[in-house]
Amino acid sequence: MDFGDVIRAMKADPSRRFARRGWNGKHMHIYLTPGKTLDARDWNDPEDLTEDEMECGIVKILPHIDMLAADGSRVIGWLASQTDMLADDWMEV
């Protein structure tokens, strides 16, 4: 499976998880986090809000790919390397 297949599969069903065969972390995988809106009052740093977000009272979070790393931490907004994007060893986990 190539990275294009992975993206299409995650978009069709965000509950699916994928990894590369060569990744050495036991439970490492990537997944699609769907977009959502938050109440601006729930945002971590109010000084980070744009004028529009303060006026509307919402923060719009776009869909993005996250990763569960080998140490159990979450990589929010994971970016694929060129090697990851060109690999054909992707598998569903």
N, C-alpha and C positions, 0 to 999 in steps of 0.2 A: 504494500500500500504506500502511495506517495503522499506528500504533505497536502496536495490539492484534494485528495480523497479524504484526508483527515478533516480538513476545513469544511468540506461539503457535509460530511457525516455529523460533525458537531453542530453545524447550522440547522440540519434537519432534526437533530435530537440532542439538545444540550446536556442530557444526562450521561452521554457516552464519554468515555475516558480513553486516552491514547498515550502510547509511549514508543520510544525507539528501542529496538532489540539490543543495541549496544549500551544503553544507559545502565550504569551499575548500581544505582539506588534501587532497593528492593521494591518500593511502592511508588517510585517516581512516575508521574503522569501529567498530562496537560488536559485542560477542560475549558469549555466555553462558559463564561459568566455572562448571563443575559443582562441587558441594560435595565435600569430602573430609575425612578426618581425618589429623592429623599426630601424630607422637610428641611429647609435651610437651617432650622434651629438644631437639627441633629448632626450638622456638619462638624467635623473635628475642630477646625480652626476658623472661627467666624471672620477673621481678618483676611482669610483666603478667598472669601466669596466675592464674586463680581457684583457690580451694581445691579445688573439684570437679575441675578440670583437673589439678591437681597430684596429687590422690588417684587419679584414673582413669588418669593418664598420657597422656591424649590431648587434643588441641584439635580441636574440630569447627568446620570452616569451611563456612558455608552457601553455596548457589549464589548468584551475583551477576552483574550485567552490568558488564563492563569495556570500555574504549575504547582503541584505538590512536590517539593524538593526531597532529596534523599534523607535529610535530617528532620523531616516532618514539618518544616516551615512552608509557608505559602509565598510564592513569587507572584505578586499582583502585577498584571500587565507584562507577562513573560514575552520575550522577543525571541523568535527563532533565528538561529545562526544560518549562514548560507549553507553549511553542511546539513543542518536539519531540514531546510527547505528543499534541498536537492536529493535527500535520501529516499530510498525505496524500502526501508526496513521498518516502517511504522506499523504498529499493531494495536488492536483494541485490547484494553485490559479490563 
